Amino acid sequence: MKGNLTASFVILDQSLNFYLNKITKNLNLLLLT
């Protein structure tokens, strides 16, 4: 059970990082133009 929780947290963390990276890249593009 604990292993499953850890795995889902890792997946959640990775997807959050992915979205944060996309958002910051978009913001940088907007600020540069």
Secondary structure, DSSP 8 states (H G I E B T S, - for coil): -HHHHHHHHHHHHHHHHHHHHHHHHHHHHHHH-
